[in-house]
Amino acid sequence: MILYEMKCGQGHTFDVWFRNADACDQQLAAGEVACAVCGDHQVGKAPMAPRIAKGRGGRAEEGNAPVSVPAPQQPAPEVTPAVMAEAAAQGPAAVLSLLREVRRQVEANATHVGDRFAEEARKIHYGETEAKPIYGQTTDEEAAELEDEGVTFARIPWVPKHDS
């Protein structure tokens, strides 16, 4: 799954999850993506920078897990504005449940590479290793370098599996 920041014709920005980059492009071209704020269908990708918060030791915290783009073995539910709006209408517990399902899907369909994320993502990008979904942590500097190299990845909201 990949997360893109979108912007509508009215200037609203919002995030949308897609199965992969091609699914994003196809849905945008077909006018299937609507603004989460006003419902406008004039939507495009907003300029994005990595949003990876540093934790102790300069690594991303538990709440920010970069994920490589290759499609998962089992399709994860697409988290569109409509899906998020429906969950939000049901309350915070429904949103949390949806985000936990995203985490479950990532853990079930991707390999955790820990703080070797940047290194492993590069190997996949340059064809040095088999393309497969991965997730892990990276520094802000590593994320910027990956972006400069054209390595596709996204930050996902990494919520706890259960309440403390």
Phi, psi and omega in degrees: 000152180224142181253127176240144170271130182247160177221132181266175180296340179270357178094001178286141174246147181199159181260145178222134174269139175230156178300319178196178183297322179296320178298321177300308182300318181295316181292323177295314181298326181275358181071025183273353180259128180242149178300134180289342182266309187243352179085002179301137179263000174275084187236142176215170178290133175273151175302136184231150170234154179303138178243075184242109184283137178278140174247204178300140178073012177079005180266158177296145180281171179309328184284359183224106182240105176296144182227136176285164190275333187314139186299141179291160178298315178252128182299131175272154179295137178283128181264089181267169176304323180295318179295316179295320179297320179296316178295317180297324179294333179275349177112170183303327180297323179291321177297314179299319179298317179297316179293327176292325177294321176300314179300315181300317180296318179297313181296327181283334189242001182227160179263129178281122181248006176059223184278008175268015186305309183301315180299313182291322179297320177297315180302318179293314182300318183270007176074018180279343178216163181300137176291125179204154178289135177226160172213157182173203182241156177209161177276165176301318181297315179297319180297318178296320179295317178300315180298316179300327181277353180084016177284124183273127176205169180214155174269135177241148177288114186259088183273158178298152178292330180205164179285149179283000000 
